[in-house]
Amino acid sequence: MMPSPSRQSSSQIEEISEINMTPFIDVMLVLLIIFMVAIPLSKVEIPLELPSSSSDKKVEEDDPIVISLTPELDVYINDDKIKTKKENFLSEIMTMTNNDTGRVIYIRADNKVDYGNFVTLLDDIRSAGYTKISLISNKAE
C-alpha cells in the first residue's frame, strides 16, 4: 500500500532555502520611523559665524521661533527667508506665535552684522510686544 499524500515521511520533506524577509522589513520600518521623528528636530541651518559666549543655556523649546540675521542683512524666521517689509515681518512673527507675546524669541546674528542693524532688529521685535528675547551664540572655548 502507498502512503497517503497527507502523510510524508521525514525523508520526503524538502528544505526551504529562501530568506525570510519579515525581520528585514521590520528593521527598515523602525529606521524609517526614527528618521521621520529626528528630521523635524533639526534646528535652523542658516550658516552664520556667531559670536562666542561662556553661557551654557540651550534652546529648550519644542518649536522655537529663531530669527537669523546674516551679514547681508537678510532676515530669516527659522529657515524661511523674509522678503517683505518690516510690518509684514512682524505680522509673520505674530502669526507663528499665535499672538502669544509671552513666548521666547531667539535671535541669531552673524558676527559681522553692524551693531546698529542688530539693535534695529531688537527694537522691531520689542515694538510688536515681545519682551522675552534670547540671544544665541557659540560656546567660548
Salt bridges, closest charged atoms under 4 A:
GLU49 OE1 - LYS112 NZ 3.46
ASP56 OD1 - LYS139 NZ 2.38
GLU61 OE1 - ARG103 NE 3.44
ASP74 OD2 - LYS81 NZ 3.63
ASP124 OD1 - LYS86 NZ 3.33
